[in-house]
Amino acid sequence: MDPSGSALPDSPRRKSTAPDTCPRQTSELGIPSNVVPQLSHFHGPAPLVSVIVPDRAIQSLSITIHTTLYDGLRPSALMSFVTRSKTPVTSLSIIASGQKKVDARTLERVLMSVGAELGEFLQTLEIEWILEDELLYKQVLAVLPRFKALHTLRLHRRLPPPPPRSPPPSLPLPPTTPLSTPPPSPSAFFANKVFAWTPPESPNVSGRTRINSFSSKRISLDVPLPRAHERTHLAAWSKQCRTLRNVSFLSGAEWRVGMSVEYFLTRYAVIRGSYVVSRLANYFPDRFHAFAHFSVPFMIPDTTVTFEKTIAFLQALLGYDPYGYWWFFNEEDADKVIAEHLDSYMSIVYVKDQSTWRELVCAQGALRPALLADYKSASGFASYMSDADIKIVTETFRRDGLGGALCYYKATIAELNRLDEDAILPEQQLPPVSTPIYFGVGQHDVICTPKIGKMMFSLDPFKNHIITIKEYDGDHWLVISNGEEIARELDTWVSDVVVPTIKA
């Protein structure tokens, strides 16, 4: 307006002659690419991916799927927009909307497109599922070979699953005789051994508490381990995707490999999984920085060695057969005999003076008569087993039985491991020379004597390995009686021996 208050005529617009110093690429919806240029994570519905992701440095992406193939969803086109991020998308979440029924075929096509477009660099894949568990597990198996760098797979759901069309598959049971059924596959057998039972924690045993707390700094021991059918899937997934290290199942169970050195060493020490540690070194040598064995040394896979040959060798080395009790454990009714005479069994297993094992346990044919006679040791229980511990273990054995645990011995005697071990590559028969090995053994162990472990690690194949051998003032259960000492020794060993061998 002029001073008189009348309106001035509109002035014609002039085009700016100044150069445009901020060139803009505009999407279909008119959102310039230089809007929120620092955006690195986006969570939204599929239609917005084409608007937000291209020409931005998106590293983490969560996509909610609301539509199906029949509604016009094009998974390959969707993922092509993801590849137009300035930086590779290393973390992706696919969320199946619970508001509308998204069918299995649509989700399968989405996952296949993810593998085709992002398989070379995607490291973390998360899937929120709404259909049956087994449908997803089968789709995961089909798509995993497309991923070359995937290390974390998280599967979860917010809505309860629909009723399954068929019961989940179960792992094959051990045969009643060596020839009644074929041995389980290497992957299935390996999966059975990875997830072993961990003893319940007791506040009265400082050693066990120390070891549990030592490992729980890295992962909670309360996280459930995968169930049988989940382990079956996991064994197949690991073969299809060798980089896979962490898996979260729809049930909430978790599996982790290649985490911290301390977690695996103490975890397997607690469950006395030296056989597991040996085979982990064979199957996945590149996933570990070190290996620790307790009581049982590294077990070289040799399909020419039978159980009878092993016994003959040990008799020549020790002057007696330390594995006589294995034959009783191999009998069909062994678990029933133990259950019916559980107090006697506990008295023998956790006896204060383990030298009695030479006559009651190691001698072939001695353990069964002792149980049937309800033998009780006059020396009582070992000092590291409190009354509360004995009660916990007894109640656990009485509730769950020992039938499953005894399968370890039956599988060895029946030579069910032969196919597994025959498939191990020649160059993976031993742990890598650059990987340190720790061996701890109880001086008073009459079954896994120090002499056996020292002999094994003195063999020529181990002459170039970095090996630490520690004898403890303990017996067969040294990880319970000497828990605090073991934890300290492992702490020192990891710091002084393992860490210097790890390449930055």
Sequence and secondary structure as in RCSB ss.txt:
>XXXX:A:sequence
MDPSGSALPDSPRRKSTAPDTCPRQTSELGIPSNVVPQLSHFHGPAPLVSVIVPDRAIQSLSITIHTTLYDGLRP
SALMSFVTRSKTPVTSLSIIASGQKKVDARTLERVLMSVGAELGEFLQTLEIEWILEDELLYKQVLAVLPRFKAL
HTLRLHRRLPPPPPRSPPPSLPLPPTTPLSTPPPSPSAFFANKVFAWTPPESPNVSGRTRINSFSSKRISLDVPL
PRAHERTHLAAWSKQCRTLRNVSFLSGAEWRVGMSVEYFLTRYAVIRGSYVVSRLANYFPDRFHAFAHFSVPFMI
PDTTVTFEKTIAFLQALLGYDPYGYWWFFNEEDADKVIAEHLDSYMSIVYVKDQSTWRELVCAQGALRPALLADY
KSASGFASYMSDADIKIVTETFRRDGLGGALCYYKATIAELNRLDEDAILPEQQLPPVSTPIYFGVGQHDVICTP
KIGKMMFSLDPFKNHIITIKEYDGDHWLVISNGEEIARELDTWVSDVVVPTIKA
>XXXX:A:secstr
  TTS            S  SS   B TTS BTTSSTT  EEEEEGGGHHHHSTTS   EEEEEE   GGGT  H
HHHHHHHTTSSS   EEEEEE SSS   HHHHHHHHHHHHHHHTTT  EEEEE  S HHHHHHHHHHHGGG SS 
 EEEEE SS     SS         SSTTTS    HHHHHHHHHS       TT HHHHHHHHHHHTTS TTS  
  HHHHHHHHHHHHH TT  EEE TTS EEE S  HHHHHHHHHHTT HHHHHHHHHH GGG S EEEESS    
  TT  HHHHHHHHHHHHSS TTTHHHHHTSTTHHHHHHHTHHHHHHHHTBS GGGHHHHTSSTT HHHHHHTT 
  TT B TTS HHHHHHHHHHHHHH STTTTHHHHHHHTTTTHHHHHTS GGGSS  TTS EEEEEETT SSS H
HHHHHHHTSGGGTTS EEEEEES  TTHHHHTHHHHHHHHHHHIIIIIGGGS  
